[in-house]
Amino acid sequence: MSNSIEETGRRQGLKSSFAKGYNLSQKILLLESIHPSAETLLNEAGFDVDIESTSFSEGDLQKKLANYSVVGIRSKTQMTE
């Protein structure tokens, strides 16, 4: 039972850390099969999270990003200004 109490405490700490300085109505896009725990943690912290398993071309990514405040990427996605 203490394990679940520890886990709940850890998640509450993450929730407050993620929330500081962010508008929780912000949408987050995670690309390239980022680990499912990232979606879970961000959802539990109150963020609206969408997941895409692939990367996008620069043009498609620019169009997609118009709907998001935050993007999580891996090495395949290249972002420029």
RALIN-V935678 format. One record per residue. N is the residue number from 1. RES is the residue in one small letter. SS is DSSP state (2 for helix, 1 for strand, 0 for the rest). PSI is psi in degrees with one decimal (999 if undefined). D_CENTER is the distance of its C-alpha to the mean C-alpha in whole Angstrom. Layout:
# RALIN-V935678
n: (N & N)
res: (RES & RES)
ss: (SS & SS)
psi: (PSI & PSI)
d_center: (D_CENTER & D_CENTER)
This chain:
# RALIN-V935678
n: (1 & 2 & 3 & 4 & 5 & 6 & 7 & 8 & 9 & 10 & 11 & 12 & 13 & 14 & 15 & 16 & 17 & 18 & 19 & 20 & 21 & 22 & 23 & 24 & 25 & 26 & 27 & 28 & 29 & 30 & 31 & 32 & 33 & 34 & 35 & 36 & 37 & 38 & 39 & 40 & 41 & 42 & 43 & 44 & 45 & 46 & 47 & 48 & 49 & 50 & 51 & 52 & 53 & 54 & 55 & 56 & 57 & 58 & 59 & 60 & 61 & 62 & 63 & 64 & 65 & 66 & 67 & 68 & 69 & 70 & 71 & 72 & 73 & 74 & 75 & 76 & 77 & 78 & 79 & 80 & 81)
res: (m & s & n & s & i & e & e & t & g & r & r & q & g & l & k & s & s & f & a & k & g & y & n & l & s & q & k & i & l & l & l & e & s & i & h & p & s & a & e & t & l & l & n & e & a & g & f & d & v & d & i & e & s & t & s & f & s & e & g & d & l & q & k & k & l & a & n & y & s & v & v & g & i & r & s & k & t & q & m & t & e)
ss: (0 & 2 & 2 & 2 & 2 & 2 & 2 & 2 & 2 & 2 & 2 & 2 & 2 & 2 & 2 & 2 & 2 & 2 & 2 & 0 & 0 & 0 & 0 & 0 & 0 & 0 & 1 & 1 & 1 & 1 & 0 & 0 & 0 & 0 & 0 & 2 & 2 & 2 & 2 & 2 & 2 & 2 & 2 & 2 & 0 & 0 & 0 & 1 & 1 & 1 & 1 & 0 & 0 & 0 & 0 & 0 & 0 & 2 & 2 & 2 & 2 & 2 & 2 & 2 & 2 & 0 & 0 & 0 & 0 & 1 & 1 & 1 & 0 & 0 & 0 & 0 & 0 & 0 & 0 & 0 & 0)
psi: (-36.2 & -28.9 & -43.5 & -33.8 & -43.8 & -43.9 & -43.4 & -43.8 & -41.8 & -44.1 & -37.8 & -39.6 & -42.6 & -39.8 & -46.7 & -32.4 & -44.0 & -37.5 & -24.4 & 121.6 & 3.4 & 144.7 & 115.7 & -8.0 & -1.1 & 141.4 & 139.2 & 134.3 & 123.6 & 125.7 & 161.8 & 43.6 & 45.2 & 146.3 & 136.4 & -26.2 & -26.3 & -44.9 & -45.2 & -50.4 & -42.5 & -39.7 & -44.1 & -27.3 & -3.7 & 4.4 & 152.7 & 111.9 & 132.1 & 145.2 & 136.6 & 132.0 & -9.6 & 174.6 & 168.1 & 156.8 & 163.7 & -44.2 & -44.3 & -38.1 & -42.0 & -43.0 & -43.9 & -38.5 & -17.8 & -22.3 & 2.3 & 151.1 & -26.8 & 141.8 & 136.4 & 125.5 & 167.3 & -166.0 & -22.1 & -34.6 & 128.1 & 126.9 & 137.7 & 173.7 & 999)
d_center: (29 & 28 & 25 & 24 & 24 & 23 & 20 & 20 & 20 & 18 & 15 & 17 & 17 & 13 & 13 & 15 & 14 & 10 & 12 & 15 & 15 & 12 & 13 & 12 & 12 & 10 & 8 & 5 & 6 & 5 & 9 & 12 & 11 & 9 & 10 & 10 & 10 & 6 & 6 & 9 & 8 & 5 & 8 & 11 & 10 & 11 & 8 & 8 & 6 & 8 & 8 & 11 & 13 & 15 & 15 & 17 & 20 & 20 & 21 & 19 & 16 & 18 & 18 & 15 & 13 & 16 & 14 & 10 & 10 & 7 & 7 & 6 & 9 & 12 & 16 & 17 & 15 & 17 & 17 & 20 & 21)
